[in-house]
Amino acid sequence: MKREIEHALDNLESLMAMSDSESVFQVKFLPYIPPYGIWLIDADSPQAEIWVELYTFRDEPEPSFQLLPNRDGIWFTFFQRQFETMWSASRPWQPNPKALE
């Protein structure tokens, strides 16, 4: 798992080096392992969507599902709050400055 995370961070450093990506995306770390991953895309816009990936215990595939505000109201709101709560509890990741040169 550690190598997968390091590989993902290397890829993110490469993306940031190619453009002004800080205005496009941010990465933060939580001090614990969450039970699911949440991607909040185009928050607070008519195109908003949430993707939730459930983390399984020693099983594959890890199920994921999409939520839309108009279609999935109560669940969209629940996972949006979860995302915001986790985001507030996390700390920002800063890429290695040499990787951006």
N, C-alpha and C positions, 0 to 999 in steps of 0.2 A: 504494500500500500504506500509506503514511504517513497519508493521509486516512482510509482505512478504520479504521486503528488509533485515530486521534483520535476518529472517530465512535463507535466501540465504547466508548472510555473516557468520552465524553460520556454515552452511554446508561447506563453503569455508575454514573456520578456521579448521574444522575437516580434510579436505583433506590435508591442509598444515601440520598439525600435523603428518599425516601418512607418509609423505615422504618429499623429497626436492622439493616441488612443485613450489617454486619460479622460478626454471628453466623451469617449464612446463607451468605455466600460471601467469598472472598478472591481478590485478583488479584496476580500476581507477574510480573516480567519476567526473561527469560533473557538472558545476554550474547551469545547467538548464535541463529541461526535453526535450529530443530529440523527433522528430516526428516518429522515427523508431529506432529499435535496429539493430546492425550489428555485426555479428560474422565473423571475418576474420581468416580462418584456413589455416595453412601451407603457409603463405604469401611468395611470391617470390620463390615458388617452382613449379615444374610441376603439383603437386597435389593441388595447391591453389584453394580454393573455398570461396565464400562469401554467408552467409545466411542473408537475410534482413527480419525483422519482422515489419510490419506496425502496429502502435498503433492506434486503432480505438477509436472513441468517443462513449462510452456507447453501444458497440456492440461486439458481438463475432460471429465467431472466429476471431482472429487477423490473417490476412493473412500473410504468409511467402513464400519466394521463394529463390531458390538457383541460384547463378551465377557462371559460370566457365569462365576463361579467353579466351579460344579458341572458346567457343560457344557464349558468350555474350559480347564480346570485349568492346564496348563503355559503356555499363551499368556496367560491371565489373570494368572498370577503374573509372567511376564516383563514385561508392560506395566504392571503395578502397580509393579514395581521401577523401571521406566523413569520412571514418573510421580514416584515418591518421589525418585529421583536428580535429576531436573530441578527438582522443587520445592525441594530442598535447595540447589541451585546458583543459585536465582533470588533476586531482591531484591523486597521488598514494594512495591506501588504504593499511593500515598496520593492520594486525590482532592483536588482544589482545595478548600480549606475554604470559600471563598465559594460554591461550587456546592452545598454542603450546607445553606446558609442558607435 
